[in-house]
């Protein structure tokens, strides 16, 4: 008799512990790529994570700009802006192709969530634009050519592609369960 009560109590306890787990964001976070770390942007008011190049022993930062964009940078080769508003893809592509100053050259890659493209002003430059949709959240991400130090960086194709791939890792963080 006591064994049945104890066994029943253990089963109930197991069910109650499993139901207390905090809810996970819409999709499980993917494993980290080589040389990447997962960074939380919650400290600047954006409850998401993003995979960025490892920041150990390197210059990096996260800041909120007056425009509302969140600026994430690692050295000079990784410099992105994230916002919760932006242009739809068709409008952005039209804007890119019609730029009279930074002349559009070609689409390097494109998929349903964004583009990597080449332009030429003085030098050949590569850029990206991504629309990342996760559940009911949408984020607009692009490179930031001007760094926090005021210097302008022209990204090469590998850098633009790496920033685009990092943008796709943005994952909303579920609110912490109250104890």
Backbone torsions as a table, in degrees:
resi	resn	phi	psi	omega
1	UNK	NA	-51.1	-179.8
2	UNK	-64.1	-33.4	178.5
3	UNK	-62.4	-41.5	179.4
4	UNK	-65.0	-39.8	179.6
5	UNK	-66.5	-45.3	179.4
6	UNK	-64.2	-45.0	178.9
7	UNK	-61.1	-43.7	177.8
8	UNK	-62.6	-41.0	178.1
9	UNK	-63.5	-41.1	178.5
10	UNK	-64.1	-42.6	179.1
11	UNK	-62.1	-45.0	178.4
12	UNK	-62.1	-41.6	179.2
13	UNK	-62.4	-42.8	179.0
14	UNK	-61.5	-43.7	178.6
15	UNK	-64.0	-39.9	-178.1
16	UNK	-69.8	-36.9	177.4
17	UNK	-66.3	-41.3	-178.6
18	UNK	-69.5	-27.1	179.2
19	UNK	-81.6	-10.1	179.8
20	UNK	-90.7	-0.4	179.5
21	UNK	-64.2	140.0	177.5
22	UNK	-65.9	149.0	179.8
23	UNK	-68.8	140.2	179.5
24	UNK	-91.3	151.0	177.3
25	UNK	-56.5	171.2	-174.1
26	UNK	-48.1	-39.4	-179.5
27	UNK	-130.0	145.6	175.9
28	UNK	-63.6	143.6	178.3
29	UNK	-70.9	139.3	-179.7
30	UNK	-74.3	160.6	175.5
31	UNK	-63.8	152.7	179.5
32	UNK	-71.7	142.7	173.6
33	UNK	-77.8	164.5	179.6
34	UNK	-60.9	134.4	177.3
35	UNK	75.7	12.2	-178.0
36	UNK	-113.7	155.7	171.9
37	UNK	-128.3	157.2	177.3
38	UNK	-98.1	120.8	-176.3
39	UNK	-112.2	133.0	175.0
40	UNK	-87.0	137.9	177.0
41	UNK	-104.9	13.0	-179.1
42	UNK	-61.0	-30.5	-178.3
43	UNK	-64.9	-19.5	178.1
44	UNK	-110.9	20.3	172.9
45	UNK	86.2	10.7	177.4
46	UNK	-117.4	104.4	-175.3
47	UNK	-77.3	71.7	178.4
48	UNK	-141.1	166.5	167.6
49	UNK	-118.4	157.5	176.3
50	UNK	-146.7	144.1	176.9
51	UNK	-89.3	124.7	-179.3
52	UNK	-129.5	164.6	176.6
53	UNK	-58.2	146.7	-178.2
54	UNK	-52.4	130.9	-175.8
55	UNK	-96.2	0.4	-178.6
56	UNK	-63.9	129.6	178.5
57	UNK	60.6	34.5	-180.0
58	UNK	-145.3	161.7	179.9
59	UNK	-83.7	123.6	179.0
60	UNK	-149.8	167.3	177.3
61	UNK	-169.1	161.5	175.8
62	UNK	-136.1	128.5	-179.8
63	UNK	-148.5	155.0	173.8
64	UNK	-98.6	128.1	179.8
65	UNK	-90.0	159.6	178.0
66	UNK	-56.0	-26.1	178.9
67	UNK	-71.3	-13.8	-175.6
68	UNK	98.8	-11.9	177.3
69	UNK	-67.2	147.8	169.9
70	UNK	-99.7	125.2	-176.7
71	UNK	-103.6	123.1	179.0
72	UNK	-122.2	126.0	179.5
73	UNK	-138.5	147.4	175.4
74	UNK	-137.3	114.6	-173.4
75	UNK	50.3	-151.9	-179.0
76	UNK	-95.1	-14.0	-174.2
77	UNK	-91.9	-1.4	-179.3
78	UNK	-139.6	109.0	-172.4
79	UNK	-151.2	100.0	-173.6
80	UNK	-126.1	158.2	173.8
81	UNK	-117.9	136.2	178.3
82	UNK	-123.6	133.4	177.8
83	UNK	-141.4	163.5	178.6
84	UNK	-98.6	5.8	173.7
85	UNK	-138.4	153.1	-179.6
86	UNK	177.0	-170.7	-179.1
87	UNK	-85.8	148.3	171.2
88	UNK	-69.3	165.6	-171.8
89	UNK	-63.5	-42.1	-178.7
90	UNK	-62.3	-43.8	179.6
91	UNK	-66.6	-40.8	-179.9
92	UNK	-64.4	-42.6	179.3
93	UNK	-63.6	-37.5	177.2
94	UNK	-65.7	-41.7	177.6
95	UNK	-62.0	-43.0	179.5
96	UNK	-63.0	-50.1	-176.5
97	UNK	-66.6	-25.8	-177.8
98	UNK	-95.4	7.1	-178.4
99	UNK	-71.6	117.8	-178.0
100	UNK	-81.8	-17.1	-178.2
101	UNK	-94.3	-56.1	179.1
102	UNK	-96.4	86.1	-168.9
103	UNK	-64.2	124.4	177.5
104	UNK	-64.3	135.3	177.6
105	UNK	-110.7	-53.1	-178.4
106	UNK	-166.7	159.2	170.8
107	UNK	-85.3	121.3	179.6
108	UNK	-80.7	-47.3	175.6
109	UNK	-153.1	151.9	176.3
110	UNK	-154.6	144.3	174.6
111	UNK	-144.7	-171.2	-173.9
112	UNK	-64.1	-19.9	-176.8
113	UNK	-106.9	-2.1	179.0
114	UNK	169.9	-176.5	-178.4
115	UNK	-138.1	150.4	166.2
116	UNK	-118.6	132.6	-174.9
117	UNK	-142.9	161.4	-177.8
118	UNK	-112.9	137.4	175.1
119	UNK	-130.9	172.3	175.4
120	UNK	-144.8	122.0	171.9
121	UNK	-107.9	-81.7	170.6
122	UNK	-99.8	-48.7	179.1
123	UNK	-112.3	163.8	174.0
124	UNK	-68.9	133.2	-178.6
125	UNK	-134.3	152.3	176.7
126	UNK	-121.3	143.0	-176.9
127	UNK	-137.1	169.9	172.3
128	UNK	-146.8	159.3	173.4
129	UNK	-144.6	129.7	-178.2
130	UNK	-133.0	142.0	171.0
131	UNK	-115.1	111.2	-175.4
132	UNK	-105.2	114.6	178.8
133	UNK	-108.8	122.9	177.7
134	UNK	-132.4	108.0	-177.2
135	UNK	63.2	-126.7	179.8
136	UNK	-95.2	11.1	-179.5
137	UNK	-105.9	141.3	176.1
138	UNK	-131.1	134.7	179.9
139	UNK	-125.8	141.1	179.1
140	UNK	-112.6	124.9	-172.1
141	UNK	-131.2	138.1	175.4
142	UNK	-151.3	167.8	178.4
143	UNK	-73.5	156.3	175.1
144	UNK	-118.8	108.9	-176.0
145	UNK	-72.2	-29.8	-180.0
146	UNK	-95.8	120.0	-178.5
147	UNK	-77.2	172.9	-179.7
148	UNK	-64.6	-18.8	177.7
149	UNK	-86.9	-0.7	179.5
150	UNK	91.2	-13.2	-179.6
151	UNK	-78.3	146.7	179.4
152	UNK	-96.7	135.3	178.8
153	UNK	-116.9	131.9	171.4
154	UNK	-96.9	117.5	-176.8
155	UNK	-83.1	145.4	174.1
156	UNK	-87.6	175.8	-175.2
157	UNK	-61.2	-42.7	-179.1
158	UNK	-63.4	-39.8	179.7
159	UNK	-66.6	-45.0	179.5
160	UNK	-62.5	-41.7	-180.0
161	UNK	-65.8	-40.4	179.3
162	UNK	-64.6	-40.1	178.0
163	UNK	-67.0	-38.6	177.8
164	UNK	-62.5	-45.2	178.7
165	UNK	-63.1	-39.3	177.4
166	UNK	-63.7	-40.4	179.7
167	UNK	-58.0	-38.3	-178.3
168	UNK	-68.1	-12.2	179.6
169	UNK	-88.1	-2.8	179.7
170	UNK	-56.1	128.5	-178.1
171	UNK	-136.8	121.8	176.1
172	UNK	-60.0	144.8	178.4
173	UNK	-100.3	128.7	178.2
174	UNK	-67.5	143.4	176.6
175	UNK	-58.9	146.2	179.4
176	UNK	-68.0	136.2	178.3
177	UNK	-69.3	138.8	178.0
178	UNK	-79.2	135.1	-177.8
179	UNK	-79.9	NA	NA
